[in-house]
């Protein structure tokens, strides 16, 4: 099913508003989810809506709650998101970091009690569009889906890392990736499409290799392999551990709060966002010029056989965004029909008269 970007934002916003989310927050979350779909990162798109609604019902997400800066210096800030939507908190962090970095040449912000923020690269990219050199990572203070290198028991989150830098006359360069071989949301997408995952992505709860994504969500819980897989997974595992050290640990978050809540995991993310102002070095203009020189040096590399173009970090997503903005976003039938069912249950106007089929495995969650 193809859906126009703006229509998808409107649909998502109405769902959230009908579920009790204040309008401004509903718009932010709807935009971030739809933009993830537009960029081809469907794992962080509107398929997350059922998850978020479930978390609202359980009390994990608390829309409308005011966030608070609990500690601050001229170049740092710790933002308590108070279990509000992660996207709302992350956008606030972008504004905080930009203001401090433009005044004091560098800045970083941490969040605690934050929920799923969506696509981390969205926020580093926005800082780059504002002329800053950005880095971000996310850690979790509960048991995540990654088994540490050498273990069969999941302990770590998918703990993404992202860098973004401004370019002259082009979209920013953006590197954004999970420290696992694949983001957990991509497994959701495979389930919704009724497909097996590639070999080497996941193990079942007994430590056995599997290509059935449902094995990951079964009891006992499966695990996702660290970035690098069986050969060099120590790299992904190490990066995930350090992501925790830069986020959860630095923010003094209660790492074992989920155990104290009787196993209920509330607001499990902690975000670290940092920016450097190129004016502290040789200036933005010089930096962007040098960035272009290096970017073109890479782009001019002779493509391997069967490769049309050497792509820089972020170009695949930017190309996909242009294509989907023009042609519409291709959503899995299960995703679209699931949204219709939710919307009809909430009384959303856009879903009136639409029909859906009955399918299994429409939505799953870790």
C-alpha positions in Angstrom: 0.0 0.0 0.0 1.4 3.4 -1.0 0.7 6.4 1.2 1.8 10.0 0.7 4.1 11.3 3.3 1.9 14.1 4.5 -1.1 11.8 4.6 0.8 9.4 6.8 1.7 12.1 9.2 -1.9 13.2 9.4 -3.1 9.6 10.0 -0.5 9.0 12.7 -1.2 12.3 14.4 -5.0 11.7 14.6 -4.4 8.2 16.1 -2.2 9.7 18.8 -4.6 12.6 19.5 -7.5 10.3 19.7 -5.5 8.2 22.2 -5.0 11.2 24.4 -1.7 12.7 23.3 -1.5 16.5 23.2 -1.5 18.0 19.7 2.0 19.3 19.6 3.5 16.1 20.9 1.3 14.0 18.6 2.6 16.0 15.6 6.3 15.5 16.7 5.9 11.8 17.1 3.9 11.4 13.8 6.5 13.4 11.9 9.4 11.4 13.2 7.8 8.1 12.5 6.6 9.1 9.0 10.0 10.6 8.2 11.7 7.3 9.1 9.4 5.5 6.7 10.2 8.1 4.0 13.9 7.5 4.4 13.5 3.8 4.1 14.0 3.0 7.8 10.6 1.3 8.1 11.8 -0.4 11.3 11.5 3.0 13.1 8.4 4.1 11.3 4.7 3.9 11.8 4.8 0.1 12.7 5.9 1.4 16.1 2.5 3.0 16.7 0.9 -0.1 18.3 3.9 -0.5 20.5 3.6 3.1 21.7 -0.1 2.8 22.4 0.5 -0.3 24.4 3.2 1.5 26.4 0.8 4.4 27.0 -1.7 1.9 28.4 0.8 0.3 30.7 2.1 3.6 32.0 5.5 3.4 30.4 4.8 6.4 28.1 3.3 9.4 29.8 2.3 12.0 27.2 1.8 15.6 28.2 4.2 15.4 31.2 6.5 18.4 31.4 10.2 17.6 31.1 12.8 19.1 33.4 16.5 20.0 33.1 17.8 18.6 36.4 21.5 19.6 36.1 23.1 22.2 33.9 26.4 23.9 33.1 27.2 26.3 30.2 28.1 23.3 28.0 26.1 20.4 29.5 22.6 19.5 30.5 20.7 16.5 31.9 17.1 16.4 30.8 14.6 14.3 32.7 12.1 13.3 30.1 9.7 12.1 32.8 8.6 9.1 30.6 7.2 11.3 27.9 7.6 10.3 24.3 11.3 9.8 23.3 10.9 11.9 20.2 9.6 14.9 22.1 12.6 14.7 24.5 15.2 14.2 21.7 14.0 17.2 19.8 14.2 19.3 23.0 17.8 18.0 23.4 18.6 19.2 19.9 17.5 22.7 20.8 19.5 22.6 24.1 22.7 21.4 22.4 22.4 23.9 19.5 22.0 26.9 21.8 24.9 25.9 24.0 27.3 24.9 21.2 26.7 28.1 19.3 27.4 30.1 22.4 30.2 28.1 23.9 31.6 26.2 20.9 30.7 22.7 22.2 27.9 21.1 24.2 26.4 17.8 25.2 23.1 16.8 26.7 22.0 13.6 28.4 18.5 12.3 28.9 17.1 10.0 31.5 13.6 8.4 31.8 13.3 8.6 28.1 11.3 6.3 25.8 12.1 5.0 22.3 13.3 8.1 20.3 12.8 6.6 16.8 15.7 7.1 14.4 18.7 8.5 16.2 20.2 9.9 13.0 17.2 12.3 12.7 18.6 14.3 15.6 22.3 14.3 14.7 21.2 15.3 11.1 19.2 18.2 12.4 22.2 19.5 14.4 24.3 19.2 11.2 21.7 21.1 9.2 22.1 23.8 11.9 25.8 24.0 11.1 27.2 21.8 13.9 29.2 18.6 13.9 27.2 16.0 15.9 27.5 12.7 17.6 24.9 10.7 19.5 24.2 7.4 21.1 21.5 5.6 23.0 21.8 3.1 25.9 19.2 1.2 27.8 18.9 0.6 31.5 17.2 -2.7 31.3 17.9 -6.1 29.6 18.1 -5.5 25.9 18.1 -7.9 22.9 21.9 -8.3 22.3 23.9 -11.0 23.9 27.4 -9.7 24.8 30.2 -11.3 22.8 30.8 -14.8 24.1 27.4 -15.0 25.9 24.1 -16.6 25.0 22.0 -14.5 27.4 20.8 -11.1 26.1 21.9 -8.2 28.2 22.7 -5.2 26.0 20.5 -2.9 23.9 20.9 -2.4 20.2 22.5 0.9 21.3 22.7 2.9 18.1 25.5 5.4 17.3 25.3 8.3 14.9 27.5 11.0 13.5 26.4 13.8 11.2 28.4 16.7 9.6 27.2 19.7 7.5 28.0 19.8 3.8 28.1 22.8 1.4 25.3 22.6 -1.0 24.3 19.1 -0.1 22.4 17.2 2.6 24.6 16.4 5.7 26.7 13.3 5.9 24.9 11.0 8.4 26.1 7.7 9.8 23.5 6.0 11.9 23.6 2.4 12.8 22.7 -0.1 15.5 25.6 -1.9 17.3 23.8 -5.1 16.5 23.9 -6.7 13.0 20.3 -5.4 12.6 17.9 -3.1 14.5 15.2 -4.9 16.5 12.6 -3.0 14.5 13.7 -4.7 11.3 12.7 -8.0 12.9 9.2 -6.6 13.4 9.1 -5.7 9.7 10.1 -9.3 8.7 7.3 -10.7 10.9 4.8 -8.3 9.4 5.9 -9.3 5.9 5.8 -13.0 6.8 9.5 -13.5 5.8 12.5 -15.3 7.2 15.5 -13.2 8.3 19.0 -13.7 6.8 21.3 -16.2 8.5 23.5 -14.8 11.2 21.1 -12.2 12.5 19.5 -13.9 15.5 19.6 -16.8 17.9 16.6 -18.3 19.8 16.3 -18.3 23.5 18.5 -21.5 23.7 21.4 -20.0 21.8 20.6 -21.7 18.5 21.0 -20.0 15.2 17.6 -19.3 13.5 16.1 -17.5 10.6 12.6 -17.4 12.0 12.0 -13.9 13.5 9.2 -15.2 15.7 11.9 -17.3 17.6 13.4 -14.0 18.7 10.1 -12.9 20.4 9.3 -16.3 21.9 9.9 -17.4 25.5 12.7 -17.6 26.5 13.7 -14.5 24.6 16.1 -14.8 21.7 19.0 -12.4 21.0 20.3 -10.4 18.1 24.0 -10.9 17.1 26.4 -8.0 17.8 27.6 -6.0 14.8 30.4 -8.0 13.2 28.5 -11.3 13.7 30.3 -14.5 14.5 33.7 -13.4 13.2 34.1 -9.9 14.8 31.1 -9.5 17.0 33.4 -8.3 19.8 33.4 -4.9 18.0 29.6 -4.5 18.1 29.4 -5.8 21.7 32.2 -3.4 22.8 30.5 -0.4 21.1 27.2 -1.2 22.8 28.9 -1.4 26.2 30.6 1.9 25.6 27.3 3.4 24.4 25.9 2.5 27.8 28.8 4.2 29.5 28.3 7.4 27.6 24.5 7.5 28.3 22.9 5.4 31.1 26.0 5.5 33.3 26.9 9.1 32.7 23.3 10.2 33.4 23.3 8.3 36.7 20.2 6.4 35.5 18.9 3.6 37.7 20.2 0.7 35.6 18.1 -1.9 37.5 14.9 0.1 37.9 13.1 -2.5 35.8 13.8 -5.1 38.4 12.5 -2.8 41.2 9.3 -2.4 39.2 8.6 -6.1 39.3 10.0 -6.8 35.9 8.1 -4.0 34.2 10.4 -1.9 32.1 9.6 1.8 32.2 11.3 4.5 30.1 14.3 2.4 29.3 16.4 4.7 27.1 19.1 7.2 27.9 20.3 9.4 25.1 23.7 11.2 24.7 23.8 14.0 22.2 27.0 16.1 21.5 27.9 18.9 19.1 31.0 20.7 18.1 30.8 24.2 16.6 33.3 24.4 13.6 33.7 28.1 14.5 35.9 26.9 17.3 38.4 25.5 14.8 38.7 27.0 11.3 35.1 28.0 10.8 32.0 26.5 9.2 32.9 27.6 5.7 36.3 26.1 5.7 35.1 22.9 7.3 32.3 22.5 4.8 34.8 23.1 1.9 37.2 20.5 3.2 34.3 18.1 3.8 33.4 18.4 0.2 36.9 17.8 -1.0 37.1 14.6 1.1 33.6 13.6 0.1 34.4 13.9 -3.6 37.6 12.0 -3.1 35.5 9.1 -1.8 32.8 9.5 -4.4 35.4 9.3 -7.2 36.6 5.8 -6.2 36.1 3.3 -9.0 32.9 1.3 -8.3 33.2 -2.4 -7.9 31.6 -4.7 -10.5 27.8 -4.4 -10.4 27.9 -1.2 -8.3 26.5 1.9 -10.0 27.7 4.5 -7.5 29.9 4.7 -4.4 27.6 6.1 -1.7 28.5 8.3 1.2 27.0 7.8 4.7 23.3 8.9 4.6 23.0 9.0 0.8 21.0 5.9 0.5 18.4 7.2 2.9 18.4 10.6 1.3 17.9 9.1 -2.1 15.1 6.9 -0.8 13.5 10.0 0.8 13.4 11.8 -2.5 11.9 8.8 -4.2 9.2 8.1 -1.5 8.3 11.8 -1.3 7.6 11.8 -5.0 6.0 8.3 -5.3 4.6 7.7 -1.8 5.7 5.4 1.0 5.3 1.7 0.4 3.9 0.2 3.6 3.5 -3.5 4.3 -0.2 -4.5 4.1 -0.1 -5.7 7.7 1.3 -2.4 8.8 -1.3 -0.3 7.0 -4.3 -2.5 7.9 -3.2 -2.6 11.5 -3.2 1.2 11.5 -6.7 1.2 10.0 -7.9 -1.2 12.7 -6.5 1.0 15.5 -7.8 4.2 13.9 -11.3 2.7 13.5 -11.2 1.6 17.2 -10.4 5.2 18.2 -12.9 6.8 15.8 -10.4 8.5 13.5 -12.1 10.2 10.6 -9.5 9.1 8.0 -10.3 5.4 8.6 -14.0 5.6 8.1 -15.3 3.1 5.5 -11.9 1.4 5.0 -11.8 -2.4 5.0 -9.1 -4.7 6.3 -8.4 -8.4 6.0 -7.7 -10.6 9.1 -4.1 -11.6 9.3 -1.9 -13.2 12.0 1.4 -11.8 13.3 0.4 -8.2 12.5 2.3 -6.7 15.4 4.9 -8.1 17.8 7.1 -6.6 20.4 10.2 -7.4 22.3 
